[in-house]
Amino acid sequence: MLGGQLAFSLERAEEVIAAYDAWAKKLPAAMAAYGYVGHVIDPAEPTRKIPSFRITPIYNGDYAQGAELLQPMLKLNPFGVQLYSMPLPKLEMDMGRTTLVDDRLAYIRSGMIGGESGWTPAMIKAVQKAMATTPSKDSFVVWTHGRGKVNDPALTGQGPYPHRDKRYIFELKTIWDDPDDTRANVEWAFDFGESLKDDFHGAYVNYIDPLQKEWAKAYYGEPNLTELRRIKKQADPGGFFKFQQSVDSPFEPDLTRPLDLSPLNRTII
């Protein structure tokens, strides 16, 4: 596979993310291009981190062909470029280290960025504003490219994942070390997610968010949710498999201020 990273200063986000969005919309199914906004090591001064927008391209094909597809983004003069040719498992291990929580504290929010609209100027500004005020420089946002096989019309209705027509799967992950900083980090991430809610379409069940409003509809949509509840009732009539956000749970978070953070510390209600 061809894979790697292209890094741009976050000050250029309005220009570069808009260009990325238009470029990614036209990519062939063999290439995905994930996005990342966070603080990365400054190549000119390795002792500090700088706010950046980073593209992670993955091309299932010849290295030279993949590099050719990247030319429009390379012409925007990223301050850092790393491109590799290696087996996918090794690539995933190397790139995955950049988003690990390890043994620290974390809270995650998610949302789907929609079909034709993609990234709007308001969303880009919201990301810039939030990352400038994050309590922890280890927090970041990352989005998966939701095209290719994910977007195959033949798979619509073939499972409980309802967001196949969306462009990106967005993940906000705030990470911190001191338990005393929990409220500041969670409320920052919650407010960040709320600032994007008008442009989000549902949420991703693999990024479980105990503070997600109407979480069941956000994760599964209809008619998937009704069908999942029917199957759950049939397969598990005694409710043995039950947790805070199991499909038959009545749980809804209390989002009045100050936020009730207790759902973050439990599995069973």
VOBA-1610 file (N, C-alpha, C; in pm, whole numbers, padded with zeros to 5 digits, always signed):
BEGIN
Met+00084-00119+00000Met+00000+00000+00000Met+00088+00124+00000Leu+00037+00232-00062Leu+00095+00362-00035Leu+00020+00421+00084Gly+00095+00476+00178Gly+00031+00541+00292Gly+00126+00642+00352Gly+00074+00729+00433Gly+00160+00828+00496Gly+00082+00945+00549Gln+00148+01061+00554Gln+00087+01180+00610Gln+00135+01305+00539Leu+00042+01399+00522Leu+00073+01533+00472Leu+00023+01631+00576Ala+00108+01718+00626Ala+00072+01808+00735Ala+00074+01953+00689Phe-00030+02028+00732Phe-00044+02170+00702Phe-00070+02246+00832Ser-00029+02371+00838Ser-00060+02453+00953Ser-00211+02472+00964Leu-00264+02465+01087Leu-00407+02482+01107Leu-00452+02623+01072Glu-00361+02719+01067Glu-00395+02854+01024Glu-00447+02855+00881Arg-00409+02753+00804Arg-00452+02745+00664Arg-00575+02657+00645Ala-00643+02625+00756Ala-00751+02526+00749Ala-00861+02562+00651Glu-00903+02688+00648Glu-01013+02726+00559Glu-00976+02701+00414Glu-00852+02725+00378Glu-00806+02700+00242Glu-00784+02551+00217Val-00713+02486+00308Val-00665+02351+00281Val-00774+02246+00301Ile-00856+02258+00406Ile-00961+02159+00426Ile-01066+02169+00315Ala-01096+02290+00270Ala-01189+02305+00158Ala-01132+02239+00032Ala-01003+02258+00007Ala-00939+02195-00110Ala-00936+02043-00094Tyr-00905+01997+00026Tyr-00905+01853+00053Tyr-01043+01793+00027Asp-01147+01861+00075Asp-01284+01810+00062Asp-01322+01794-00085Ala-01290+01894-00167Ala-01322+01887-00309Ala-01241+01779-00378Trp-01115+01764-00338Trp-01027+01662-00396Trp-01072+01522-00357Ala-01104+01502-00228Ala-01142+01370-00180Ala-01272+01321-00243Lys-01361+01414-00276Lys-01489+01376-00335Lys-01472+01304-00469Lys-01362+01330-00537Lys-01340+01274-00671Lys-01245+01156-00672Leu-01199+01113-00557Leu-01100+01005-00553Leu-01160+00872-00597Pro-01080+00786-00660Pro-01128+00651-00692Pro-01143+00569-00565Ala-01216+00459-00576Ala-01243+00375-00459Ala-01115+00315-00400Ala-01009+00309-00479Ala-00884+00249-00430Ala-00810+00339-00333Met-00850+00466-00321Met-00782+00555-00227Met-00879+00611-00124Ala-00837+00607+00001Ala-00904+00677+00109Ala-00809+00785+00159Ala-00865+00892+00213Ala-00782+01001+00264Ala-00844+01052+00393Tyr-00793+01004+00505Tyr-00846+01042+00635Tyr-00794+01181+00673Gly-00868+01248+00761Gly-00827+01379+00809Gly-00800+01378+00958Tyr-00714+01468+01002Tyr-00676+01478+01143Tyr-00647+01624+01175Val-00698+01672+01288Val-00663+01805+01338Val-00618+01788+01482Gly-00498+01831+01510Gly-00443+01821+01645Gly-00308+01890+01651His-00237+01867+01758His-00104+01926+01775His+00002+01821+01740Val+00085+01853+01644Val+00189+01761+01599Val+00326+01826+01617Ile+00428+01743+01617Ile+00565+01792+01637Ile+00605+01884+01522Asp+00658+01999+01558Asp+00708+02096+01460Asp+00840+02044+01404Pro+00848+02015+01273Pro+00974+01962+01219Pro+01090+02059+01230Ala+01061+02187+01243Ala+01168+02286+01258Ala+01214+02300+01403Glu+01131+02255+01498Glu+01165+02264+01640Glu+01099+02148+01713Pro+01165+02030+01716Pro+01104+01907+01769Pro+01063+01913+01916Thr+01102+02016+01990Thr+01065+02025+02130Thr+00926+02085+02150Arg+00861+02129+02044Arg+00728+02188+02059Arg+00631+02124+01960Lys+00501+02140+01992Lys+00396+02093+01903Lys+00318+02211+01849Ile+00268+02198+01726Ile+00195+02307+01664Ile+00059+02255+01615Pro-00044+02340+01618Pro-00176+02298+01569Pro-00173+02276+01418Ser-00221+02159+01375Ser-00205+02120+01235Ser-00327+02048+01182Phe-00342+02052+01051Phe-00435+01968+00978Phe-00351+01867+00901Arg-00385+01739+00916Arg-00304+01634+00855Arg-00392+01542+00772Ile-00347+01506+00655Ile-00414+01408+00569Ile-00339+01276+00581Thr-00412+01167+00596Thr-00353+01033+00596Thr-00408+00958+00475Pro-00335+00956+00363Pro-00382+00883+00246Pro-00346+00736+00253Ile-00434+00653+00202Ile-00409+00509+00189Ile-00450+00470+00048Tyr-00355+00419-00030Tyr-00388+00382-00169Tyr-00363+00234-00190Asn-00465+00163-00232Asn-00457+00019-00258Asn-00413-00003-00402Gly-00284+00016-00425Gly-00232+00001-00560Gly-00087+00042-00568Asp-00041+00068-00688Asp+00098+00103-00714Asp+00135+00235-00647Tyr+00252+00239-00587Tyr+00298+00358-00514Tyr+00298+00481-00605Ala+00352+00467-00724Ala+00362+00582-00814Ala+00224+00635-00853Gln+00128+00545-00872Gln-00008+00588-00905Gln-00071+00662-00788Gly-00048+00611-00668Gly-00099+00679-00550Gly-00039+00817-00533Ala+00093+00828-00555Ala+00161+00957-00544Ala+00107+01055-00647Glu+00073+01005-00764Glu+00016+01093-00868Glu-00119+01147-00825Leu-00200+01064-00761Leu-00330+01109-00712Leu-00316+01217-00604Leu-00204+01218-00535Leu-00182+01314-00427Leu-00131+01450-00475Gln-00102+01462-00605Gln-00041+01585-00654Gln-00120+01712-00620Pro-00254+01713-00631Pro-00325+01837-00596Pro-00301+01883-00453Met-00287+01789-00359Met-00262+01827-00221Met-00115+01862-00199Leu-00025+01795-00269Leu+00117+01828-00257Leu+00146+01968-00311Lys+00070+02010-00411Lys+00089+02144-00469Lys+00049+02254-00373Leu-00021+02219-00265Leu-00057+02318-00163Leu+00054+02338-00060Asn+00169+02276-00083Asn+00289+02297-00002Asn+00271+02262+00146Pro+00247+02133+00179Pro+00245+02093+00319Pro+00381+02116+00383Phe+00382+02144+00515Phe+00511+02164+00581Phe+00578+02032+00616Gly+00503+01922+00609Gly+00561+01791+00637Gly+00498+01685+00548Val+00580+01601+00487Val+00530+01493+00400Val+00605+01365+00435Gln+00529+01258+00463Gln+00586+01126+00484Gln+00502+01027+00404Leu+00563+00961+00307Leu+00491+00864+00225Leu+00570+00734+00225Tyr+00499+00622+00239Tyr+00564+00492+00252Tyr+00498+00392+00158Ser+00573+00286+00128Ser+00519+00170+00060Ser+00541+00051+00152Met+00430-00004+00207Met+00445-00112+00304Met+00314-00190+00314Pro+00317-00310+00373Pro+00193-00386+00391Pro+00095-00310+00481Leu-00033-00327+00453Leu-00136-00253+00526Leu-00128-00275+00678Pro-00112-00399+00731Pro-00107-00414+00876Pro+00002-00330+00942Lys+00121-00324+00879Lys+00229-00243+00937Lys+00195-00095+00930Leu+00136-00055+00819Leu+00096+00084+00804Leu-00005+00123+00912Glu-00102+00035+00935Glu-00204+00064+01037Glu-00143+00072+01176Met-00046-00014+01205Met+00020-00011+01336Met+00097+00118+01353Asp+00170+00160+01250Asp+00250+00282+01260Asp+00162+00405+01274Met+00058+00416+01190Met-00029+00533+01194Met-00118+00532+01317Gly-00159+00412+01362Gly-00249+00402+01476Gly-00189+00452+01605Arg-00058+00450+01615Arg+00006+00496+01739Arg-00021+00643+01766Thr-00050+00720+01661Thr-00068+00864+01678Thr-00200+00899+01745Thr-00293+00803+01755Thr-00424+00832+01816Thr-00454+00745+01937Leu-00352+00683+01996Leu-00373+00596+02111Leu-00408+00675+02236Val-00493+00618+02320Val-00523+00674+02451Val-00420+00625+02553Asp-00370+00503+02535Asp-00281+00437+02632Asp-00354+00425+02766Asp-00290+00463+02876Asp-00352+00448+03008Asp-00406+00580+03061Arg-00435+00673+02970Arg-00485+00803+03013Arg-00638+00805+03014Leu-00694+00917+03052Leu-00839+00937+03054Leu-00882+00994+02919Ala-01004+00957+02876Ala-01048+01003+02745Ala-01200+01007+02737Tyr-01249+01090+02649Tyr-01392+01100+02618Tyr-01405+01123+02468Ile-01503+01056+02405Ile-01515+01057+02259Ile-01654+01103+02218Arg-01661+01187+02115Arg-01786+01223+02049Arg-01772+01192+01900Ser-01885+01179+01830Ser-01878+01145+01688Ser-01994+01206+01612Gly-01984+01201+01481Gly-02091+01247+01394Gly-02058+01216+01250Met-02159+01203+01167Met-02141+01179+01024Met-02149+01311+00949Ile-02051+01332+00862Ile-02050+01452+00778Ile-02108+01416+00643Gly-02207+01493+00601Gly-02301+01446+00505Gly-02275+01437+00362Gly-02354+01362+00298Gly-02349+01324+00158Gly-02280+01419+00065Glu-02351+01519+00017Glu-02296+01609-00083Glu-02228+01731-00022Ser-02270+01772+00096Ser-02223+01899+00151Ser-02078+01894+00197Gly-02036+01783+00258Gly-01899+01773+00307Gly-01869+01879+00412Trp-01746+01930+00410Trp-01703+02030+00508Trp-01752+02168+00468Thr-01824+02234+00558Thr-01870+02370+00534Thr-01773+02468+00598Pro-01771+02596+00552Pro-01684+02696+00615Pro-01710+02711+00765Ala-01838+02700+00806Ala-01870+02713+00948Ala-01809+02600+01030Met-01809+02478+00974Met-01750+02365+01045Met-01600+02383+01060Ile-01536+02430+00956Ile-01391+02449+00961Ile-01355+02553+01067Lys-01431+02663+01072Lys-01405+02766+01172Lys-01430+02713+01313Ala-01533+02630+01329Ala-01562+02572+01461Ala-01447+02484+01509Val-01388+02409+01418Val-01274+02324+01453Val-01154+02410+01492Gln-01126+02513+01414Gln-01015+02602+01448Gln-01035+02665+01586Lys-01155+02713+01612Lys-01184+02779+01740Lys-01169+02683+01857Ala-01225+02563+01842Ala-01220+02466+01951Ala-01077+02422+01980Met-01000+02396+01876Met-00863+02348+01898Met-00775+02456+01958Ala-00814+02582+01941Ala-00737+02692+02002Ala-00764+02705+02150Thr-00873+02642+02199Thr-00910+02656+02340Thr-00909+02523+02415Thr-00858+02416+02355Thr-00860+02286+02420Thr-00779+02286+02550Pro-00834+02229+02659Pro-00758+02222+02784Pro-00638+02129+02775Ser-00643+02033+02681Ser-00534+01936+02667Ser-00482+01937+02523Lys-00354+01954+02508Lys-00294+01956+02374Lys-00287+01815+02313Asp-00327+01713+02390Asp-00331+01577+02336Asp-00466+01546+02271Ser-00562+01637+02281Ser-00692+01616+02218Ser-00685+01640+02069Phe-00774+01574+01994Phe-00769+01587+01849Phe-00903+01549+01789Val-00919+01579+01661Val-01031+01526+01584Val-00973+01449+01466Val-01044+01345+01427Val-01001+01264+01314Val-01127+01218+01241Trp-01120+01208+01110Trp-01235+01157+01038Trp-01193+01054+00934Thr-01275+00952+00925Thr-01254+00842+00832Thr-01326+00874+00702His-01264+00836+00594His-01320+00859+00461His-01427+00751+00435Gly-01554+00794+00430Gly-01664+00698+00421Gly-01709+00667+00281Arg-01616+00645+00191Arg-01654+00614+00053Arg-01613+00470+00019Gly-01582+00443-00107Gly-01541+00310-00146Gly-01649+00207-00117Lys-01610+00093-00062Lys-01703-00017-00038Lys-01811+00020+00064Val-01776+00110+00159Val-01874+00155+00257Val-01996+00214+00187Asn-01971+00281+00074Asn-02075+00354+00003Asn-02142+00271-00106Asp-02113+00141-00111Asp-02169+00054-00214Asp-02321+00043-00197Pro-02401+00087-00296Pro-02547+00082-00281Pro-02599-00060-00256Ala-02524-00160-00303Ala-02570-00298-00284Ala-02571-00339-00137Leu-02498-00266-00053Leu-02491-00301+00089Leu-02595-00228+00174Thr-02668-00135+00114Thr-02771-00063+00188Thr-02875-00160+00242Gly-02902-00150+00370Gly-02999-00238+00432Gly-02945-00374+00469Gln-02814-00397+00450Gln-02756-00528+00479Gln-02697-00537+00621Gly-02733-00443+00705Gly-02684-00445+00842Gly-02734-00322+00915Pro-02701-00308+01044Pro-02755-00198+01124Pro-02684-00066+01106Tyr-02578-00061+01024Tyr-02507+00066+01001Tyr-02582+00147+00896Pro-02639+00263+00933Pro-02729+00334+00842Pro-02667+00449+00766His-02536+00474+00784His-02477+00599+00735His-02392+00581+00609Arg-02427+00488+00524Arg-02342+00455+00410Arg-02333+00566+00306Asp-02426+00657+00307Asp-02424+00765+00208Asp-02347+00887+00257Lys-02288+00883+00376Lys-02218+00999+00430Lys-02073+01001+00386Arg-02016+01120+00380Arg-01881+01138+00327Arg-01771+01099+00426Tyr-01792+01139+00554Tyr-01687+01118+00654Tyr-01749+01075+00787Ile-01676+00991+00861Ile-01713+00954+00997Ile-01618+01029+01090Phe-01674+01123+01164Phe-01597+01219+01243Phe-01584+01169+01387Glu-01463+01176+01441Glu-01438+01139+01581Glu-01363+01251+01651Leu-01415+01295+01762Leu-01348+01391+01849Leu-01303+01316+01974Lys-01176+01320+02002Lys-01122+01247+02117Lys-01041+01343+02204Thr-01092+01367+02325Thr-01015+01446+02420Thr-00945+01353+02518Ile-00817+01377+02544Ile-00733+01289+02626Ile-00661+01374+02730Trp-00661+01328+02856Trp-00594+01402+02962Trp-00544+01304+03067Asp-00467+01355+03163Asp-00402+01268+03262Asp-00457+01283+03403Asp-00484+01403+03447Asp-00523+01430+03586Asp-00675+01418+03601Pro-00724+01329+03689Pro-00869+01318+03710Pro-00936+01450+03746Asp-00861+01541+03808Asp-00918+01671+03843Asp-00951+01755+03721Asp-00897+01718+03606Asp-00922+01793+03482Asp-01036+01734+03400Thr-01105+01635+03456Thr-01207+01564+03380Thr-01319+01657+03333Arg-01377+01731+03423Arg-01491+01815+03383Arg-01451+01916+03275Ala-01338+01981+03291Ala-01296+02081+03192Ala-01282+02019+03054Asn-01223+01899+03046Asn-01201+01835+02917Asn-01331+01781+02857Val-01415+01719+02941Val-01540+01664+02889Val-01632+01775+02842Glu-01644+01883+02920Glu-01733+01991+02879Glu-01680+02062+02755Trp-01548+02073+02742Trp-01492+02129+02618Trp-01531+02043+02499Ala-01514+01911+02511Ala-01546+01821+02401Ala-01696+01820+02373Phe-01776+01822+02477Phe-01921+01822+02458Phe-01964+01947+02383Asp-01915+02063+02426Asp-01951+02189+02359Asp-01899+02192+02216Phe-01783+02137+02194Phe-01728+02127+02058Phe-01822+02046+01970Gly-01864+01930+02019Gly-01957+01848+01942Gly-02089+01919+01917Glu-02139+01991+02019Glu-02264+02064+02002Glu-02252+02174+01898Ser-02135+02234+01886Ser-02116+02340+01787Ser-02124+02288+01644Leu-02110+02156+01627Leu-02115+02094+01495Leu-02245+02019+01469Lys-02335+02016+01566Lys-02450+01926+01557Lys-02541+01955+01439Asp-02549+02081+01396Asp-02638+02113+01283Asp-02585+02056+01152Asp-02456+02022+01149Asp-02396+01966+01028Asp-02372+01816+01039Phe-02402+01760+01157Phe-02384+01616+01177Phe-02512+01541+01142His-02495+01417+01098His-02607+01329+01067His-02588+01201+01147Gly-02645+01196+01267Gly-02629+01077+01349Gly-02493+01069+01414Ala-02461+00950+01467Ala-02333+00926+01535Ala-02291+00782+01507Tyr-02166+00750+01542Tyr-02108+00619+01509Tyr-02103+00532+01634Val-02166+00416+01629Val-02178+00331+01748Val-02043+00281+01798Asn-01942+00271+01714Asn-01811+00227+01759Asn-01739+00334+01842Tyr-01792+00458+01839Tyr-01739+00564+01925Tyr-01846+00597+02030Ile-01874+00503+02116Ile-01984+00518+02211Ile-01966+00645+02295Asp-02073+00723+02300Asp-02074+00850+02371Asp-02187+00848+02474Pro-02156+00833+02602Pro-02262+00827+02704Pro-02341+00957+02717Leu-02294+01067+02655Leu-02365+01195+02661Leu-02433+01228+02529Gln-02446+01131+02440Gln-02511+01152+02312Gln-02663+01159+02328Lys-02722+01269+02286Lys-02867+01283+02290Lys-02932+01189+02188Glu-03042+01123+02228Glu-03114+01029+02141Glu-03014+00935+02071Trp-02929+00873+02152Trp-02818+00792+02102Trp-02864+00676+02013Ala-02976+00612+02044Ala-03018+00495+01967Ala-03052+00533+01823Lys-03125+00643+01805Lys-03156+00689+01669Lys-03031+00738+01599Ala-02942+00804+01673Ala-02819+00855+01614Ala-02731+00741+01562Tyr-02720+00631+01639Tyr-02636+00520+01600Tyr-02697+00438+01486Tyr-02827+00410+01494Tyr-02887+00309+01407Tyr-02990+00361+01308Gly-03055+00474+01338Gly-03159+00525+01250Gly-03279+00430+01244Glu-03375+00470+01164Glu-03492+00385+01139Glu-03492+00343+00993Pro-03538+00220+00958Pro-03606+00124+01046Pro-03511+00030+01122Asn-03381+00057+01114Asn-03285-00035+01177Asn-03309-00053+01326Leu-03338+00059+01395Leu-03355+00051+01540Leu-03473-00039+01578Thr-03583-00024+01508Thr-03700-00108+01535Thr-03668-00255+01512Glu-03596-00284+01404Glu-03560-00422+01373Glu-03462-00478+01476Leu-03366-00399+01520Leu-03271-00445+01622Leu-03343-00475+01753Arg-03438-00391+01789Arg-03512-00416+01913Arg-03599-00541+01901Arg-03652-00566+01784Arg-03730-00688+01764Arg-03641-00810+01780Ile-03523-00806+01718Ile-03430-00919+01727Ile-03383-00938+01871Lys-03353-00827+01939Lys-03307-00836+02078Lys-03413-00902+02166Lys-03538-00864+02149Lys-03646-00920+02229Lys-03662-01069+02201Gln-03645-01107+02076Gln-03660-01248+02037Gln-03541-01332+02085Ala-03421-01279+02070Ala-03300-01357+02101Ala-03265-01354+02249Asp-03306-01248+02321Asp-03267-01232+02461Asp-03387-01183+02541Pro-03493-01265+02550Pro-03617-01219+02617Pro-03598-01187+02764Gly-03498-01246+02827Gly-03474-01219+02968Gly-03387-01098+02994Gly-03335-01036+02888Gly-03252-00917+02906Gly-03118-00944+02972Phe-03058-01060+02942Phe-02927-01092+03001Phe-02820-00995+02951Phe-02823-00967+02820Phe-02725-00876+02760Phe-02784-00734+02764Lys-02750-00662+02869Lys-02806-00529+02888Lys-02700-00437+02943Phe-02690-00320+02886Phe-02599-00219+02938Phe-02659-00082+02910Gln-02586+00021+02943Gln-02641+00157+02940Gln-02696+00196+02804Gln-02628+00153+02697Gln-02676+00185+02563Gln-02704+00058+02481Ser-02752-00047+02545Ser-02803-00160+02466Ser-02931-00115+02396Val-02966-00178+02284Val-03072-00125+02199Val-03207-00117+02268Asp-03225-00195+02378Asp-03353-00192+02449Asp-03348-00106+02575Ser-03241-00029+02591Ser-03226+00052+02712Ser-03305+00183+02700Pro-03372+00224+02808Pro-03444+00352+02807Pro-03356+00471+02843Phe-03228+00446+02867Phe-03138+00552+02915Phe-03130+00671+02819Glu-03135+00791+02876Glu-03104+00914+02807Glu-03023+01001+02902Pro-02914+01062+02856Pro-02833+01143+02946Pro-02903+01273+02985Asp-02871+01322+03104Asp-02918+01452+03151Asp-02818+01557+03104Leu-02860+01643+03012Leu-02769+01739+02951Leu-02785+01880+03006Thr-02856+01893+03118Thr-02861+02023+03184Thr-02725+02053+03246Arg-02696+02182+03265Arg-02568+02222+03323Arg-02579+02241+03474Pro-02474+02203+03551Pro-02353+02136+03503Pro-02383+01994+03457Leu-02310+01950+03355Leu-02335+01817+03299Leu-02320+01708+03405Asp-02410+01612+03401Asp-02399+01492+03484Asp-02300+01398+03417Leu-02183+01381+03476Leu-02078+01299+03416Leu-02084+01153+03460Ser-02179+01117+03544Ser-02183+00980+03595Ser-02199+00875+03484Pro-02268+00903+03371Pro-02276+00799+03267Pro-02141+00759+03209Leu-02037+00845+03225Leu-01905+00811+03173Leu-01835+00705+03256Asn-01885+00681+03378Asn-01815+00593+03471Asn-01892+00467+03504Arg-01986+00430+03418Arg-02063+00308+03445Arg-02097+00240+03315Thr-02130+00113+03326Thr-02176+00036+03212Thr-02324+00002+03226Ile-02364-00033+03348Ile-02503-00073+03375Ile-02576+00042+03443Ile-02701+00066+03405Ile-02781+00166+03473Ile-02867+00099+03579
//
